[in-house]
Amino acid sequence: MIHINSNWLGGLSFLVFCAMHPPSLAAAAGAPDETGLYLYLVHSSLPNFEAGYSSALEKDFIDGAAVMVQWGQIEPQPDVYDWSSLDKWVVKTVQLHKKLSIGVIGGFWTPQWLYGSGFEVPKNSFDYSRSSVGVSCTVMTQPSFWHPVYLREYRKMIARLAQHLHEMQGPNFPPGAAYQALSIVKLSGINNTTEELRVDDTKPDNGPCHQSDAAAIWAKAGFTPDKVVSAFMTIAADTNHAFPDKILSVAVIHRDAFPPIDNSGQIYTTIPVPDALTSRILETAVPVYRDRLLVQWNALWQGGPPTEVAAAGNKGARIGWQMNGFKGEWEGSGCIYPPWKIEACRNAADFRSILDNGINLRGRYIEVQLGSVINKDWEPAFRAAHDRLQTEAGNDVEKKIGLAITKSSNGSCMRAVDSCWPI
């Protein structure tokens, strides 16, 4: 009598099925397929960017739109939502059959009503210089992110965003299409003016802006690493609850993301690199979300990235990039030449080396700047990167499937293919 191992038989059936129905990266990874070049729409509500964003998004080598909106703009009053700055880009992206990445930026863009009567979230203010060239002084305001009312209202807003994307419909697409197009939701509740994970960390000086001693202000506000880690994990859990089938993304910076304050509220003087609290947040979050979490750095160039991004990838997270914005919104990404001189890339090969660097470093999601996309000199580099990303993503699927099959004899299954691998 012949005995057939059920795991082996299941594996053979899976192979036959996959041969007949080649799996997408989404199917193999248990999460949406984020692969591609995404146009970074950081000024999504400004009319002077509308024509440029629209034409750039239509390029055939652009796979999606990374739309950033300000919390205070989409919720100008408590529980009153204005989605217009988001919807016009969601509609266009869906009509073009492209993917979406969405970030709602808090920090400086926190709704002012959260600081007022009935909410009383603490408001912290910092004087700082926005520019190293000339004088550009600003007062940065940021909430105490760990405050329970801040976290409660952020949770409500994220839930409403998910509901809105499920329900919205536009010309030539039905309800649900917007949510279906969404691949990534950014964890952007602890930040300054961009979606990057950070708070104000200015150092005091006697310059024209008389920058604040941010560490002293945060210490007085009750800042501790434990509170920030807890707040981040709460935001991640609430976002995951609202978007249980999407990738969660966090953009990190390498140093000076947080003030040097310990859990006793004391300011310390030895500043670690990489930023100690950023590393601790990733070390806490990655084991929880693994391949549902994408760790991103927003200054991709020809050289090496922060070590904490690669470390997160080695522990199971996805890796993503944003091409640097060295030359500003209208010129786009630049190159760095010895000895550390930032300038416009001198040729297409140098520009392409930035994109190739991101792919070589295991990134399948790359945000690109408007100024670069509309520069015809860089189109061949973008097309080559677009094609390479699709190939690399396909190779990732094959590797994951192969690894899962090799593990089948002991009844185990790689998480990436749990949904279709019989145990």
C-alpha positions in Angstrom: 0.0 0.0 0.0 1.4 3.4 -1.0 1.2 6.2 1.6 1.3 9.8 0.3 2.5 12.5 2.6 -0.4 15.0 2.7 2.0 18.0 3.0 3.9 16.8 -0.2 0.6 16.4 -2.0 -0.6 19.8 -0.9 2.7 21.3 -2.1 2.3 19.6 -5.5 -1.2 20.9 -5.8 0.1 24.4 -5.0 2.8 24.1 -7.6 0.2 23.2 -10.3 -2.1 26.0 -9.2 0.7 28.6 -9.3 1.8 27.4 -12.7 -1.7 27.9 -14.0 -2.2 31.2 -12.1 1.2 33.0 -11.6 1.0 34.7 -8.2 1.4 38.5 -7.8 3.6 39.9 -5.1 0.5 40.7 -3.2 -0.6 37.1 -3.1 2.8 35.9 -2.1 3.4 38.5 0.6 0.0 38.6 2.3 -0.2 42.4 1.7 -0.8 44.7 -1.2 1.9 44.9 -3.9 3.6 48.2 -3.3 6.1 47.8 -6.2 6.8 50.8 -8.3 7.7 54.4 -8.8 5.3 56.7 -6.9 5.0 60.4 -7.7 5.5 62.3 -4.4 2.6 64.8 -4.0 3.7 66.8 -0.9 1.9 70.0 -2.1 -1.3 68.2 -3.1 -3.6 71.1 -2.1 -1.6 73.9 -3.8 -3.1 75.0 -7.2 0.3 76.0 -8.7 1.4 72.4 -8.5 -1.7 70.9 -10.0 -0.7 71.0 -13.7 2.7 69.6 -12.9 1.5 66.8 -10.7 -1.2 65.9 -13.2 1.1 65.6 -16.2 3.7 63.7 -14.2 1.2 61.2 -12.9 0.2 60.4 -16.4 3.7 59.2 -17.3 3.6 55.5 -18.2 6.6 54.8 -16.0 4.9 56.2 -12.9 3.1 53.4 -11.0 1.3 55.4 -8.3 0.8 58.5 -6.3 2.1 59.2 -2.8 -0.4 61.8 -1.6 0.4 63.8 1.5 -2.4 65.8 3.2 -2.4 67.9 6.3 -4.6 66.8 9.2 -5.8 70.3 10.0 -6.9 70.8 6.4 -9.0 67.6 6.1 -10.5 68.1 9.6 -10.9 71.9 10.0 -13.4 71.4 12.8 -14.0 68.4 15.2 -15.7 65.6 13.2 -16.1 67.9 10.2 -14.1 66.6 7.2 -13.1 68.2 3.9 -11.6 65.6 1.7 -11.3 67.8 -1.4 -7.5 68.1 -1.3 -7.2 64.3 -1.2 -10.1 63.3 -3.5 -9.0 65.0 -6.7 -5.7 63.0 -6.6 -7.4 59.8 -5.5 -9.9 60.1 -8.4 -7.2 60.8 -11.0 -4.9 57.9 -9.7 -7.8 55.4 -9.8 -8.9 56.5 -13.2 -5.3 55.9 -14.4 -5.4 52.5 -12.9 -2.4 53.3 -10.6 -1.7 52.7 -7.0 -2.0 55.0 -4.0 0.1 55.7 -0.9 -1.5 58.1 1.5 -0.1 60.0 4.5 -2.0 62.4 6.8 0.6 64.7 8.4 0.1 65.8 12.0 2.8 67.6 13.9 2.9 71.3 12.8 -0.3 70.5 10.8 -2.3 69.3 13.8 -5.8 70.9 13.9 -5.8 74.1 16.0 -9.0 73.1 17.7 -7.2 70.2 19.5 -5.4 72.9 21.6 -8.6 74.6 22.5 -11.5 74.2 24.9 -12.9 70.7 25.3 -9.7 69.1 24.1 -6.7 70.9 25.8 -3.9 68.9 24.1 -0.7 70.6 25.2 0.9 72.9 22.6 4.7 73.2 22.4 6.3 76.1 20.5 9.8 76.3 19.2 11.7 79.2 17.4 13.9 78.0 14.7 15.6 78.8 11.4 14.3 77.2 8.3 17.3 78.0 6.2 21.0 77.9 6.6 21.3 80.6 4.0 19.8 83.9 4.9 17.2 84.5 7.6 14.0 82.5 7.6 12.6 82.3 11.1 9.6 80.2 12.0 7.7 79.3 15.1 7.2 75.5 15.1 4.2 74.3 17.1 3.8 70.6 18.0 1.4 68.8 20.3 2.5 66.4 23.1 2.0 63.4 20.9 1.5 61.0 23.8 -1.5 62.9 25.1 -4.5 60.6 25.2 -6.8 63.1 23.6 -4.4 63.6 20.7 -4.2 59.8 20.2 -8.0 59.5 20.5 -8.7 62.1 17.8 -6.0 60.7 15.5 -7.6 57.3 15.8 -11.0 58.8 14.9 -9.6 60.6 11.9 -7.8 57.5 10.6 -11.0 55.5 10.9 -12.9 58.1 9.0 -10.3 58.1 6.3 -10.7 54.4 5.8 -14.5 54.7 5.7 -14.2 57.5 3.2 -12.0 55.5 0.8 -14.4 52.6 1.1 -17.4 54.7 0.2 -16.1 57.3 -2.3 -16.8 56.9 -5.9 -15.9 59.0 -8.9 -16.4 59.2 -12.7 -15.9 55.7 -14.1 -15.2 53.9 -10.9 -17.5 52.3 -8.3 -17.4 52.5 -4.5 -14.5 50.6 -3.1 -12.2 51.2 -6.0 -10.3 53.9 -4.2 -9.7 51.6 -1.2 -8.7 48.8 -3.5 -6.1 51.0 -5.2 -4.5 51.9 -1.9 -1.3 50.0 -1.1 0.3 52.0 1.7 -0.9 54.1 4.6 1.8 56.2 6.3 2.2 56.3 10.1 2.6 60.0 10.2 1.2 61.1 13.6 4.5 62.0 15.2 6.3 64.4 13.0 7.3 68.0 12.2 6.1 69.4 8.8 6.7 66.3 6.7 5.6 62.7 7.3 9.0 61.7 8.7 9.1 60.3 12.3 10.6 63.1 14.3 9.9 66.1 16.6 11.6 69.5 16.8 15.1 69.1 18.1 16.6 72.6 17.6 19.7 73.6 19.5 19.8 77.1 21.2 21.8 79.8 19.5 22.3 83.5 19.3 21.6 83.8 15.6 18.9 86.0 14.0 16.2 83.4 14.8 17.4 82.7 18.4 16.6 79.0 18.1 14.9 77.4 21.0 16.4 74.8 23.3 14.1 72.1 22.2 15.3 69.5 24.6 14.5 71.8 27.6 11.0 72.5 26.2 10.3 68.9 25.6 11.6 67.9 29.1 9.3 70.5 30.7 6.4 69.0 28.6 7.0 65.6 30.1 8.7 63.9 27.0 10.2 60.5 27.7 11.2 57.7 25.3 8.7 55.3 26.8 5.8 57.8 26.1 6.9 58.2 22.5 7.3 54.5 21.8 3.8 53.9 23.4 2.3 56.7 21.3 3.8 55.3 18.1 2.6 51.8 18.8 -0.9 53.1 19.5 -0.9 55.0 16.2 0.3 51.9 14.4 -2.3 49.7 16.1 -5.1 52.2 15.3 -4.0 52.5 11.7 -3.7 48.8 11.3 -7.2 48.4 12.7 -8.6 50.9 10.1 -6.5 49.4 7.3 -6.0 45.7 8.2 -5.0 44.7 4.7 -2.6 47.5 3.8 1.1 48.1 4.2 2.0 50.5 7.0 4.9 52.8 6.3 7.2 54.8 8.6 9.7 57.3 7.2 12.8 57.7 9.4 15.7 60.1 9.6 19.2 59.2 10.6 20.0 61.6 13.5 18.5 64.4 15.6 15.0 62.9 15.2 14.3 63.3 18.9 15.7 65.3 21.8 18.3 63.5 24.0 16.0 62.9 27.0 15.9 59.7 29.1 13.0 58.1 30.9 13.6 60.1 34.1 13.2 63.3 32.1 16.9 64.2 32.2 18.7 65.6 29.2 21.9 63.7 28.3 24.8 65.1 26.3 26.2 62.1 24.4 24.2 61.9 21.3 24.1 58.4 19.7 24.0 57.9 15.9 21.7 56.5 14.7 19.1 58.3 16.7 18.5 56.0 19.8 14.8 56.5 20.0 14.2 56.0 16.3 16.1 52.7 16.6 14.1 51.7 19.7 10.8 52.4 17.9 11.7 50.2 14.9 13.0 47.5 17.2 9.6 47.5 18.9 7.4 47.8 15.8 9.1 45.5 13.3 8.6 42.2 15.2 4.9 43.1 15.6 4.1 43.9 11.9 7.0 42.3 10.0 6.3 42.4 6.3 3.2 44.6 6.9 5.6 47.4 7.9 7.6 49.3 5.3 10.6 51.3 6.7 11.6 54.2 4.4 14.3 56.8 4.2 13.5 60.1 2.3 16.9 61.1 1.0 18.0 58.3 -1.4 21.2 59.2 -3.2 24.1 57.3 -4.8 25.7 56.3 -1.5 24.8 54.3 1.5 21.5 54.7 3.5 21.0 54.8 7.3 21.9 51.4 8.9 18.6 51.2 10.7 16.7 50.8 7.5 18.7 47.8 6.4 18.5 46.4 9.9 14.7 46.6 9.8 14.7 44.8 6.5 16.9 42.1 7.9 14.3 41.5 10.6 11.4 41.1 8.2 10.2 44.6 7.3 9.9 45.9 3.8 12.2 48.6 2.6 11.2 51.8 0.7 12.9 55.0 -0.4 12.2 58.5 -1.5 14.6 60.0 -3.9 16.3 63.0 -2.4 14.9 66.5 -2.8 18.3 68.2 -2.9 17.4 70.6 -5.8 13.9 71.5 -4.6 10.5 70.7 -5.9 10.9 72.2 -9.3 14.3 70.7 -10.1 14.0 67.5 -8.2 16.7 65.1 -7.1 20.4 65.9 -7.3 23.7 64.0 -6.9 26.5 64.3 -4.4 30.0 64.6 -5.9 33.3 64.6 -4.0 34.0 66.2 -1.7 30.3 66.1 -0.6 29.1 68.7 -3.0 25.4 68.7 -3.9 24.6 69.7 -7.5 22.4 68.7 -10.4 23.3 65.2 -11.6 25.8 65.7 -14.4 24.4 62.9 -16.7 21.7 60.3 -17.0 24.0 57.5 -15.7 24.6 59.4 -12.5 20.9 60.0 -12.1 20.0 56.4 -12.8 22.6 55.3 -10.2 20.3 56.7 -7.5 17.4 54.6 -8.6 19.6 51.5 -9.1 21.0 52.1 -5.6 17.5 52.0 -4.1 16.6 48.7 -5.9 20.0 47.1 -5.0 19.2 48.0 -1.4 16.0 45.9 -1.6 13.6 48.7 -2.1 10.6 47.9 -4.3 8.8 51.2 -3.4 10.5 54.4 -4.5 8.9 57.9 -4.3 10.1 60.3 -6.9 10.2 64.1 -7.1 8.1 66.1 -9.5 11.0 68.1 -10.9 12.8 64.9 -11.8 9.8 63.3 -13.4 9.1 66.2 -15.8 12.8 66.4 -16.8 12.9 64.6 -20.2 16.6 63.9 -19.7 15.8 61.5 -16.9 13.0 59.6 -18.6 15.2 56.7 -19.8 16.4 56.2 -16.2 12.9 56.1 -14.9 11.8 53.6 -17.5 14.7 51.4 -16.8 14.0 51.5 -13.1 10.3 50.9 -13.7 11.1 47.7 -15.7 13.7 46.6 -13.3 11.3 46.9 -10.3 8.8 44.7 -12.0 11.4 42.1 -12.7 12.9 42.3 -9.2 9.4 42.0 -7.6 8.7 38.9 -9.7 12.0 37.4 -8.5 11.0 38.1 -4.9 7.8 36.1 -5.4 9.7 33.1 -6.8 12.2 33.1 -4.0 9.4 33.2 -1.4 7.5 30.5 -3.0 10.6 28.3 -3.4 11.5 28.8 0.3 7.9 27.9 1.3 8.0 24.7 -0.7 11.4 23.6 0.8 9.9 24.0 4.2 6.8 21.9 3.4 8.2 18.6 4.5 8.0 19.5 8.2 4.6 21.0 7.9 5.7 24.5 8.2 4.9 27.4 5.9 6.5 30.7 5.2 4.2 33.5 6.4 4.3 35.0 2.9 2.2 32.2 1.4 0.1 31.1 4.4 -3.0 32.1 2.5 -2.6 29.5 -0.2 -0.3 26.9 1.3 -2.1 23.9 2.8 -1.0 22.9 6.3 
